[in-house]
Amino acid sequence: MNTHDTTQGSSASRANKRIEAAVNRGLVVAMLDGVAAAAALMKEEGVPIDVSARVLINPEQRRVTDWK
């Protein structure tokens, strides 16, 4: 039995990078086209609603790595 299978971790990491990129694209859209357009983009790209609400409504709660 392989106890060091990293398949799940790699997949989760790829998903996290995809979500992170979608959040950053959404933050750019928020600055250019408004929060409603950013929320729609994030929803379309699969960003969880709690994440998109946090970064769009509460900028002080953004991660250091989020686009400013």
C-alpha positions as CSV (number, residue, x, y, z in Angstrom):
1,M,0.0,0.0,0.0
2,N,1.4,3.4,-1.0
3,T,1.1,5.7,2.0
4,H,2.8,8.6,0.2
5,D,0.2,9.1,-2.6
6,T,0.3,12.7,-3.5
7,T,-2.4,12.6,-6.3
8,Q,-5.1,14.1,-4.1
9,G,-2.7,16.9,-2.9
10,S,-1.6,17.7,-6.4
11,S,-5.1,17.9,-7.6
12,A,-6.2,20.1,-4.7
13,S,-3.1,22.3,-5.3
14,R,-4.1,22.7,-9.0
15,A,-7.6,23.6,-8.0
16,N,-6.4,26.1,-5.4
17,K,-4.2,27.8,-8.0
18,R,-7.1,27.9,-10.5
19,I,-9.3,29.5,-7.8
20,E,-6.6,31.9,-6.8
21,A,-6.2,33.0,-10.5
22,A,-9.9,33.4,-10.9
23,V,-10.1,35.6,-7.7
24,N,-7.3,37.8,-9.0
25,R,-9.1,38.2,-12.4
26,G,-12.2,39.0,-10.5
27,L,-10.5,41.7,-8.5
28,V,-9.2,43.3,-11.7
29,V,-12.7,43.2,-13.2
30,A,-14.1,44.8,-10.0
31,M,-11.8,47.8,-10.4
32,L,-12.6,48.1,-14.1
33,D,-16.2,47.2,-14.4
34,G,-17.6,47.0,-10.9
35,V,-18.4,44.5,-8.2
36,A,-21.4,43.0,-10.0
37,A,-19.3,42.1,-13.0
38,A,-16.6,40.7,-10.8
39,A,-19.0,38.5,-8.8
40,A,-20.5,37.2,-12.1
41,L,-17.0,36.3,-13.4
42,M,-16.0,34.6,-10.2
43,K,-19.2,32.6,-10.1
44,E,-18.7,31.5,-13.7
45,E,-15.1,30.5,-12.9
46,G,-16.2,28.4,-9.9
47,V,-15.0,30.6,-7.1
48,P,-16.9,29.6,-3.9
49,I,-19.5,32.3,-3.0
50,D,-18.0,32.8,0.5
51,V,-14.6,33.5,-1.1
52,S,-15.9,35.9,-3.7
53,A,-18.0,37.8,-1.1
54,R,-15.0,38.1,1.2
55,V,-12.6,39.5,-1.3
56,L,-15.2,41.8,-3.0
57,I,-17.0,43.2,0.1
58,N,-14.2,43.2,2.7
59,P,-10.9,44.2,1.0
60,E,-9.1,44.2,4.3
61,Q,-9.7,40.4,4.5
62,R,-7.9,39.7,1.2
63,R,-4.9,37.6,1.3
64,V,-1.5,39.1,0.9
65,T,-1.2,37.3,-2.5
66,D,-4.5,38.7,-3.8
67,W,-4.3,41.3,-6.5
68,K,-4.5,44.8,-5.2
